[in-house]
Amino acid sequence: MMNGRLTEWIKLDYKTDSGIQEVKKSKLIPRLSEEKLARMLSVFAAIKDEQKILVDIRAEQEYIGKESQIEVYGHIPSAINIPWTKNLTAGFKKFRPANELKTLYADLDPAKEITVYCNRGTEIGVSYVVLRTLRSKVRSYDGSWFEWSLNKELPIVNESK
């Protein structure tokens, strides 16, 4: 993940390439790291687990249930809201300075495991990288709000009602 834009990278005279790059064959076998990935069941269990924190990184209006990118409005019970955009400077060009990010997440107990979620798992990267940099116990709920909201048996909090 680049902290800034390609134009800045080029301005700093960092190396770039163009054209087709040669790829060397390797024997890499990708593996999921379960301690970094949360599943629906672990998120459900985290709702009542005081040693775990759920962080909804969607916009505040989505969190409280006034807006939604899908048909279901609200958030997962016990989740707190820290929008992913707060990790970035104005114009979303760079990460905020480390001291500002530490202040943003100061209320989160570093001894507790944090699970972040968004709408469909696409915005998680920014908050996940910041939290991994600030602490070690962070998981990503890849299914996010979309997966959670599809299951009508799962609890939802809608503060706008």
Backbone hydrogen bonds, N-H to C=O, Kabsch-Sander energy under -0.5 kcal/mol:
donor,donor_aa,acceptor,acceptor_aa,energy
4,G,2,M,-1.3
8,E,5,R,-0.6
9,W,5,R,-1.8
10,I,6,L,-2.6
11,K,7,T,-2.1
12,L,8,E,-1.7
13,D,10,I,-1.8
14,Y,9,W,-2.1
24,K,22,E,-0.5
34,E,32,L,-0.9
36,K,33,S,-2.7
37,L,33,S,-0.6
37,L,34,E,-0.7
38,A,140,S,-2.8
43,V,39,R,-2.2
44,F,40,M,-2.6
45,A,41,L,-2.3
46,A,42,S,-1.6
47,I,43,V,-0.9
47,I,44,F,-0.8
48,K,45,A,-0.8
49,D,46,A,-0.7
50,E,48,K,-0.8
52,K,49,D,-1.9
53,I,113,E,-2.9
55,V,115,T,-3.1
56,D,54,L,-0.5
56,D,80,I,-3.1
57,I,55,V,-0.7
57,I,117,Y,-2.9
62,E,59,A,-0.9
63,Y,59,A,-2.2
64,I,60,E,-2.6
65,G,61,Q,-0.5
66,K,61,Q,-2.0
67,E,61,Q,-1.9
74,G,62,E,-0.9
75,H,157,V,-2.5
79,A,76,I,-1.9
80,I,54,L,-2.6
82,I,56,D,-1.7
82,I,80,I,-0.6
84,W,57,I,-2.6
86,K,83,P,-1.9
87,N,84,W,-1.7
88,L,85,T,-1.5
89,T,94,K,-2.9
92,F,89,T,-2.2
93,K,90,A,-0.7
96,R,87,N,-2.9
100,E,97,P,-0.8
101,L,97,P,-2.0
102,K,98,A,-2.5
103,T,99,N,-1.6
104,L,100,E,-2.3
105,Y,101,L,-1.8
106,A,103,T,-1.2
108,L,105,Y,-1.7
109,D,107,D,-0.6
112,K,109,D,-1.7
113,E,51,Q,-2.0
114,I,137,K,-2.8
115,T,53,I,-2.8
116,V,139,R,-2.5
117,Y,55,V,-2.1
126,V,123,E,-0.7
127,S,123,E,-0.7
128,Y,124,I,-3.0
129,V,125,G,-2.6
130,V,126,V,-2.0
131,L,127,S,-2.8
132,R,128,Y,-2.6
133,T,129,V,-1.9
134,L,130,V,-1.9
135,R,131,L,-2.4
138,V,136,S,-1.5
139,R,114,I,-3.0
140,S,36,K,-2.2
141,Y,116,V,-2.7
141,Y,139,R,-0.5
142,D,38,A,-0.6
142,D,140,S,-1.2
144,S,141,Y,-0.6
145,W,118,C,-2.6
146,F,119,N,-2.8
147,E,143,G,-2.2
148,W,144,S,-2.4
149,S,145,W,-2.9
150,L,146,F,-1.0
150,L,147,E,-0.6
151,N,147,E,-0.7
151,N,148,W,-1.1
152,K,150,L,-0.9
154,L,151,N,-1.7
157,V,75,H,-3.0
158,N,156,I,-0.5
159,E,157,V,-0.5
160,S,64,I,-1.3
161,K,158,N,-1.1
